[in-house]
Amino acid sequence: MKKIKLTKIKELKNALHPNNIPVNNEYIGYMVDEPKIGFRFNVSGDNPISTSGVQEILENNTFKTWSSIYKIEYLND
């Protein structure tokens, strides 16, 4: 598994779960799988997270879910 930092960079205007996770919130942990359209993105670790379903893979290691846009930064162990 790859160690990452996942940051919520934007909440969508029509978010499925509005105000669920604050913008700029960061999660450091291990990426279970690469983001896949139609599936939740999961990060395991001390502060795990499971996003809503991925809707689109964007540029620069970002992806859009039903509620937000997230950025993945890959970290060294």
C-alpha positions as CSV (number, residue, x, y, z in Angstrom):
1,M,0.0,0.0,0.0
2,K,1.2,3.5,-0.8
3,K,1.4,6.1,2.0
4,I,-0.5,9.3,1.0
5,K,-1.9,12.6,2.2
6,L,-5.5,13.1,1.0
7,T,-6.8,16.7,1.1
8,K,-10.3,17.9,0.5
9,I,-9.8,20.9,-1.8
10,K,-13.4,21.7,-2.7
11,E,-17.0,20.9,-1.8
12,L,-19.4,20.7,-4.7
13,K,-22.4,23.1,-4.7
14,N,-24.7,20.1,-5.1
15,A,-22.9,17.9,-2.6
16,L,-24.6,14.6,-1.7
17,H,-23.4,15.0,1.9
18,P,-23.0,18.8,2.4
19,N,-20.7,20.1,5.2
20,N,-19.7,16.5,6.0
21,I,-15.9,17.1,5.8
22,P,-14.4,20.6,6.0
23,V,-12.4,22.0,3.0
24,N,-8.6,21.7,3.5
25,N,-9.1,18.7,5.9
26,E,-6.1,16.3,5.5
27,Y,-5.8,12.6,6.1
28,I,-2.5,10.8,6.2
29,G,-2.6,7.0,5.8
30,Y,-2.4,4.2,3.3
31,M,-4.3,4.1,0.0
32,V,-6.2,0.8,-0.2
33,D,-6.6,1.1,-4.0
34,E,-6.3,3.8,-6.7
35,P,-9.5,5.9,-7.1
36,K,-12.0,4.0,-9.4
37,I,-15.1,5.5,-10.9
38,G,-18.2,4.2,-9.1
39,F,-16.4,3.1,-5.9
40,R,-15.5,4.8,-2.6
41,F,-11.9,5.8,-2.1
42,N,-10.5,4.4,1.1
43,V,-7.6,5.5,3.2
44,S,-6.5,3.3,6.1
45,G,-4.5,4.3,9.2
46,D,-4.9,6.1,12.5
47,N,-7.6,8.5,11.0
48,P,-9.3,6.4,8.2
49,I,-11.6,7.8,5.7
50,S,-14.0,6.5,3.0
51,T,-15.2,9.1,0.5
52,S,-18.5,9.0,-1.3
53,G,-18.3,7.3,-4.8
54,V,-15.7,8.6,-7.2
55,Q,-17.4,10.3,-10.2
56,E,-14.4,11.5,-12.2
57,I,-10.7,11.2,-12.3
58,L,-9.2,14.7,-12.8
59,E,-5.6,16.0,-13.5
60,N,-2.8,16.3,-11.0
61,N,-3.8,13.4,-8.7
62,T,-7.2,14.8,-8.1
63,F,-10.6,13.2,-8.3
64,K,-14.3,14.2,-7.9
65,T,-16.8,12.3,-5.7
66,W,-20.5,12.9,-5.2
67,S,-19.7,15.7,-2.7
68,S,-16.1,16.9,-3.1
69,I,-12.9,17.2,-4.9
70,Y,-9.8,15.6,-3.3
71,K,-6.1,15.7,-4.0
72,I,-3.7,12.8,-3.4
73,E,-0.1,13.5,-2.4
74,Y,2.2,10.5,-2.4
75,L,4.5,10.3,0.7
76,N,7.7,8.4,1.4
77,D,7.5,5.9,4.3
